[in-house]
Amino acid sequence: MNRIVVALLVLLAGCASEPRPPISAALSDLEAALARAVQVSSITDKPVRTPGNWPCGLGEGEAFQLEFTAPARDPRASVVAVVELWRREGLTVQVDQSRHPDLPEVIVRGRLIEMSIYGFPDRGTVWIAGNTACLDGEVPAAWRDV
């Protein structure tokens, strides 16, 4: 009897699970999350925005990356501010070397995206980047020629 109940629960859970979101949702999440990160960092000039493709396995959909490089008053403080933001937003912190004296870095993961920030104190710059998961769906117009 218990096996039947377990089998029914597994079947119902599988049927009730959400379909995978489209790539457009992941791109929207990525752009918004990186914009918030840029906003809380101590950059001193408009960041250079660089979009690109992210590799996926055969038949796994499409994925994209987005990165920003900018001068910062205090690259270490930028990394600390961004990791605090990402923690408040509930992202999973995979690497936290935000207090490293030479190369502070943080890597986080969300449901549809992964992001990182690296501070370069010797150059006075930060690099903030992220990528989407490999997903299907229509690619938004702004990303079609990437």
C-alpha positions as CSV (number, residue, x, y, z in Angstrom):
1,M,0.0,0.0,0.0
2,N,2.8,2.4,0.9
3,R,4.5,1.9,-2.5
4,I,1.3,2.8,-4.3
5,V,1.0,6.1,-2.3
6,V,4.7,6.9,-3.0
7,A,4.3,6.2,-6.7
8,L,1.2,8.4,-6.9
9,L,2.9,11.2,-5.1
10,V,5.9,11.0,-7.4
11,L,3.6,11.0,-10.4
12,L,1.6,14.0,-9.2
13,A,4.7,15.9,-8.3
14,G,6.1,15.3,-11.9
15,C,2.8,16.4,-13.5
16,A,2.5,19.5,-11.3
17,S,6.0,20.8,-11.9
18,E,6.4,24.0,-13.8
19,P,7.5,23.9,-17.4
20,R,10.9,25.4,-18.0
21,P,10.8,29.1,-18.5
22,P,11.7,30.6,-21.9
23,I,15.1,32.2,-22.6
24,S,13.5,35.6,-22.6
25,A,12.7,35.2,-18.9
26,A,16.3,34.3,-18.1
27,L,17.6,37.3,-20.1
28,S,15.2,39.6,-18.3
29,D,16.4,38.3,-15.0
30,L,20.0,38.6,-16.0
31,E,19.8,42.1,-17.3
32,A,17.9,43.3,-14.2
33,A,20.2,41.6,-11.7
34,L,23.3,42.9,-13.3
35,A,21.8,46.4,-13.5
36,R,21.2,46.3,-9.7
37,A,24.8,45.1,-9.2
38,V,26.2,47.9,-11.2
39,Q,24.0,50.3,-9.3
40,V,25.3,49.4,-5.9
41,S,29.0,49.1,-6.9
42,S,31.3,52.1,-6.6
43,I,31.9,52.5,-10.3
44,T,33.0,56.0,-11.4
45,D,32.2,55.9,-15.1
46,K,29.7,54.4,-17.4
47,P,30.4,50.6,-17.6
48,V,31.3,49.0,-20.9
49,R,28.4,46.5,-21.6
50,T,29.4,43.4,-23.6
51,P,26.8,40.8,-24.5
52,G,27.7,37.4,-26.0
53,N,26.6,33.8,-26.5
54,W,27.1,31.2,-23.8
55,P,27.8,27.6,-24.8
56,C,25.1,25.0,-24.5
57,G,25.2,21.3,-25.2
58,L,23.5,19.9,-28.3
59,G,19.8,20.3,-28.1
60,E,19.8,22.2,-24.8
61,G,18.4,25.5,-26.1
62,E,20.3,28.8,-26.1
63,A,22.1,30.8,-23.5
64,F,23.7,34.2,-23.4
65,Q,26.2,36.1,-21.3
66,L,26.5,39.8,-20.3
67,E,29.4,41.5,-18.8
68,F,30.3,45.0,-17.6
69,T,33.8,46.4,-17.0
70,A,34.2,49.8,-15.3
71,P,36.6,51.9,-13.2
72,A,35.7,51.9,-9.5
73,R,36.7,54.1,-6.6
74,D,37.3,51.0,-4.4
75,P,37.0,47.7,-6.2
76,R,37.1,45.7,-2.9
77,A,34.2,47.7,-1.6
78,S,32.3,47.2,-4.8
79,V,32.7,43.4,-4.5
80,V,31.5,43.5,-0.8
81,A,28.5,45.7,-1.7
82,V,27.5,43.5,-4.6
83,V,27.7,40.2,-2.6
84,E,25.6,41.8,0.2
85,L,23.0,42.7,-2.5
86,W,23.0,39.2,-3.9
87,R,22.7,37.6,-0.5
88,R,19.6,39.9,0.3
89,E,18.1,38.8,-3.0
90,G,18.4,35.1,-2.0
91,L,21.0,34.0,-4.6
92,T,23.1,31.0,-3.7
93,V,26.7,32.1,-3.0
94,Q,29.1,29.5,-4.5
95,V,32.4,31.4,-4.0
96,D,32.9,34.3,-1.6
97,Q,36.4,35.7,-1.7
98,S,35.1,39.3,-1.3
99,R,37.7,40.1,1.4
100,H,40.7,38.8,-0.6
101,P,43.3,41.6,-0.7
102,D,44.5,41.2,-4.3
103,L,41.6,39.6,-6.2
104,P,38.3,39.9,-4.4
105,E,35.6,37.8,-6.2
106,V,32.2,36.4,-5.7
107,I,30.2,33.8,-7.7
108,V,26.5,33.3,-7.3
109,R,23.7,31.2,-8.8
110,G,20.0,31.8,-9.2
111,R,17.3,29.8,-10.7
112,L,17.9,30.9,-14.3
113,I,21.2,32.7,-14.1
114,E,24.8,32.7,-12.7
115,M,26.8,35.8,-12.0
116,S,30.2,36.9,-10.7
117,I,32.1,40.0,-9.8
118,Y,35.8,40.4,-9.7
119,G,37.6,43.5,-8.3
120,F,41.0,44.5,-9.6
121,P,42.4,46.9,-6.9
122,D,45.7,47.3,-8.8
123,R,43.8,48.5,-11.9
124,G,41.0,50.3,-10.1
125,T,38.3,48.4,-12.0
126,V,35.6,45.8,-11.5
127,W,34.2,43.2,-13.8
128,I,30.6,42.1,-13.3
129,A,29.3,39.3,-15.5
130,G,26.6,36.7,-15.8
131,N,25.1,34.1,-18.0
132,T,21.7,32.5,-18.4
133,A,20.8,28.8,-18.2
134,C,20.3,27.0,-21.5
135,L,16.6,27.4,-22.4
136,D,14.3,27.3,-25.4
137,G,11.9,29.9,-26.6
138,E,12.0,33.0,-28.8
139,V,15.1,35.2,-28.3
140,P,14.1,38.9,-27.6
141,A,14.9,41.2,-30.5
142,A,17.7,43.0,-28.7
143,W,19.6,39.7,-28.3
144,R,19.0,38.2,-31.8
145,D,22.2,39.5,-33.4
146,V,24.4,38.7,-30.5
